[in-house]
Amino acid sequence: MKLLTSSALVLALAAPGWAETYHLDPGHTEVRFSWNHAGLTEQHGEWTQVSGTIDFDPADVTATSAQITIDPDSLHTGVAALDNHLKSADFFDVETYPTITFTSTSAVQTGAQNLRLTGDLTVKDQTKPAVLDVELTFDGEHPLGGYFDYYKGDWVGVEATGTLLRSEFGVGMFAPGTSDTVQLEISAEMRAGGWE
């Protein structure tokens, strides 16, 4: 996801278009979520199994596309009883709905290192629009590439944030006493071309 400064963007626009596909590194990608518990505290959890790709063409930033899949059964809050309840039919019903997906539908460059992705988020077969504000934090050869083959090649690092209403996706039990609003935070390392 090579987001460009304005001068580099001008040069890219004058050059032939090309696109690169970046693959999420499953060991260094985190999708975290947080919510307010009855007005007392901010609580947190994450999904630990995430996969997907992002295609980016520096000559056409608006053509950026993302396909992300989350295994809802990988949900982890640090409290086993809460994990089990969130995985149950009261919330994510992971046995019936084994995937959460995000498919981007549009992209806008919002700064020298920033991109806004809008897409379709599907949870429990309910698809609603979602927006992710993405910041590029690294672009180039991985600092560990000289030591481990796994890290060779071109990489990007990104941080992304978004806000959702969980009731729109069929996981609204106890709202609004426990906040309907959920904050998403995503940290991801991605390698160009994957590992094939």
C-alpha positions as CSV (number, residue, x, y, z in Angstrom):
1,M,0.0,0.0,0.0
2,K,2.6,2.6,-1.1
3,L,0.8,5.9,-0.4
4,L,2.6,8.7,-2.1
5,T,3.8,12.2,-1.4
6,S,2.3,14.7,-3.9
7,S,5.5,15.0,-5.9
8,A,5.9,11.2,-6.2
9,L,2.2,10.9,-7.1
10,V,2.8,13.3,-10.1
11,L,5.7,11.1,-11.3
12,A,3.6,7.9,-10.9
13,L,0.7,9.4,-12.8
14,A,3.0,10.1,-15.7
15,A,4.3,6.5,-15.7
16,P,2.6,3.3,-16.9
17,G,0.2,1.9,-14.4
18,W,1.2,-1.2,-12.3
19,A,-0.3,-2.9,-9.3
20,E,1.3,-4.8,-6.5
21,T,-0.5,-7.4,-4.3
22,Y,0.4,-7.3,-0.6
23,H,-0.4,-10.3,1.6
24,L,-1.1,-10.0,5.3
25,D,1.5,-11.6,7.5
26,P,-0.7,-13.7,9.8
27,G,1.9,-13.6,12.6
28,H,2.1,-9.8,12.6
29,T,-1.4,-8.7,11.9
30,E,-3.8,-7.8,14.7
31,V,-7.4,-6.8,14.5
32,R,-8.4,-5.4,17.9
33,F,-11.8,-4.1,19.1
34,S,-12.9,-2.1,22.1
35,W,-16.2,-1.1,23.7
36,N,-17.4,0.7,26.8
37,H,-18.8,-1.6,29.5
38,A,-21.9,0.1,31.2
39,G,-20.1,3.4,31.4
40,L,-17.4,2.1,33.7
41,T,-14.5,1.0,31.6
42,E,-13.1,0.4,28.1
43,Q,-12.8,-3.3,27.4
44,H,-10.8,-4.9,24.6
45,G,-10.5,-8.0,22.5
46,E,-9.0,-9.2,19.3
47,W,-9.3,-11.7,16.5
48,T,-6.0,-13.7,16.1
49,Q,-6.6,-15.4,12.8
50,V,-6.7,-12.9,9.9
51,S,-5.9,-13.3,6.2
52,G,-6.2,-11.3,3.1
53,T,-4.6,-9.1,0.4
54,I,-4.4,-5.5,-0.7
55,D,-3.8,-4.4,-4.3
56,F,-2.3,-1.0,-4.9
57,D,-1.5,0.9,-8.1
58,P,0.5,4.1,-7.4
59,A,-0.7,5.4,-10.8
60,D,-4.3,5.1,-9.6
61,V,-4.7,5.3,-5.8
62,T,-8.5,5.1,-6.2
63,A,-8.2,1.6,-7.6
64,T,-6.8,0.3,-4.3
65,S,-8.7,-2.8,-3.2
66,A,-8.7,-5.0,-0.1
67,Q,-10.0,-8.4,0.6
68,I,-9.8,-9.4,4.3
69,T,-11.1,-12.5,6.1
70,I,-11.4,-13.0,9.9
71,D,-12.0,-16.3,11.7
72,P,-14.5,-15.2,14.4
73,D,-13.7,-18.3,16.4
74,S,-10.2,-16.9,17.0
75,L,-11.8,-14.2,19.2
76,H,-9.8,-13.6,22.4
77,T,-10.5,-11.2,25.3
78,G,-8.4,-12.8,28.0
79,V,-11.5,-14.0,29.8
80,A,-12.6,-17.5,28.7
81,A,-16.2,-17.2,29.8
82,L,-16.6,-13.9,27.9
83,D,-14.9,-15.5,24.8
84,N,-17.4,-18.4,24.9
85,H,-20.4,-16.0,25.3
86,L,-19.2,-13.8,22.4
87,K,-18.8,-16.9,20.2
88,S,-22.2,-18.2,21.0
89,A,-25.5,-17.6,19.2
90,D,-26.1,-14.5,21.4
91,F,-23.4,-12.7,19.5
92,F,-21.2,-14.0,16.7
93,D,-22.6,-17.5,16.4
94,V,-19.3,-18.8,15.1
95,E,-20.6,-22.3,14.3
96,T,-23.2,-21.0,11.9
97,Y,-21.2,-18.0,10.6
98,P,-17.5,-19.1,10.3
99,T,-16.1,-16.0,8.6
100,I,-16.2,-12.2,8.9
101,T,-15.2,-10.5,5.6
102,F,-14.3,-7.0,4.5
103,T,-14.3,-6.2,0.7
104,S,-13.4,-2.6,-0.2
105,T,-15.5,-0.7,-2.7
106,S,-13.6,2.6,-2.9
107,A,-10.4,4.3,-1.8
108,V,-9.3,7.9,-1.4
109,Q,-5.9,9.2,-0.6
110,T,-6.4,11.6,2.3
111,G,-2.7,12.5,3.0
112,A,0.9,11.9,2.0
113,Q,0.8,8.6,4.0
114,N,-3.0,8.1,4.5
115,L,-5.8,6.4,2.7
116,R,-9.5,6.0,3.4
117,L,-11.0,2.6,2.5
118,T,-14.7,2.2,2.3
119,G,-16.1,-1.3,1.9
120,D,-18.6,-4.0,2.7
121,L,-18.3,-5.6,6.1
122,T,-20.1,-8.9,6.5
123,V,-20.9,-10.3,9.9
124,K,-23.4,-13.1,10.4
125,D,-24.4,-12.7,6.7
126,Q,-25.4,-9.1,7.3
127,T,-23.5,-6.7,5.0
128,K,-23.1,-3.1,5.9
129,P,-20.7,-0.3,4.7
130,A,-17.6,0.3,6.9
131,V,-14.8,2.8,6.6
132,L,-11.2,2.3,7.6
133,D,-8.7,5.2,7.9
134,V,-5.3,3.8,7.1
135,E,-1.9,5.2,7.8
136,L,1.2,3.8,6.1
137,T,3.9,3.4,8.8
138,F,6.6,1.5,6.7
139,D,7.4,1.0,3.1
140,G,10.4,-0.9,1.8
141,E,12.7,-3.8,2.5
142,H,12.0,-5.4,5.9
143,P,14.7,-4.7,8.4
144,L,14.9,-8.4,9.2
145,G,15.1,-9.5,5.6
146,G,18.9,-9.8,5.8
147,Y,18.5,-12.4,8.6
148,F,15.5,-14.4,7.7
149,D,14.2,-15.5,4.3
150,Y,10.7,-15.1,5.5
151,Y,11.2,-11.3,5.6
152,K,12.9,-10.9,2.3
153,G,11.2,-8.6,-0.3
154,D,9.2,-5.4,-0.1
155,W,6.9,-4.8,2.9
156,V,4.5,-2.3,4.1
157,G,3.3,-1.6,7.6
158,V,-0.1,0.0,8.3
159,E,-2.2,1.1,11.2
160,A,-6.0,1.5,10.5
161,T,-9.0,2.6,12.6
162,G,-12.7,2.4,12.2
163,T,-16.0,2.7,14.2
164,L,-19.0,0.4,14.0
165,L,-22.4,0.0,15.5
166,R,-22.5,-3.7,16.5
167,S,-26.3,-3.8,16.5
168,E,-26.2,-3.3,12.7
169,F,-24.5,-6.7,12.5
170,G,-26.7,-8.8,14.7
171,V,-24.4,-8.7,17.8
172,G,-26.3,-5.9,19.7
173,M,-27.2,-7.8,22.9
174,F,-27.1,-5.5,26.0
175,A,-26.9,-2.3,23.9
176,P,-26.9,0.5,24.7
177,G,-26.1,-0.3,28.3
178,T,-22.9,-1.8,27.0
179,S,-22.0,0.5,24.2
180,D,-23.4,-0.2,20.8
181,T,-20.3,1.7,19.3
182,V,-17.3,-0.5,18.8
183,Q,-13.8,0.9,17.9
184,L,-11.6,-1.1,15.6
185,E,-7.8,-0.9,15.5
186,I,-5.8,-2.8,13.0
187,S,-2.0,-3.2,12.9
188,A,-0.7,-5.1,9.9
189,E,2.6,-6.1,8.2
190,M,2.2,-7.1,4.5
191,R,4.6,-8.6,2.0
192,A,4.5,-8.0,-1.7
193,G,3.7,-11.1,-3.5
194,G,3.2,-13.3,-0.5
195,W,5.3,-16.3,0.2
196,E,4.7,-18.6,-2.8
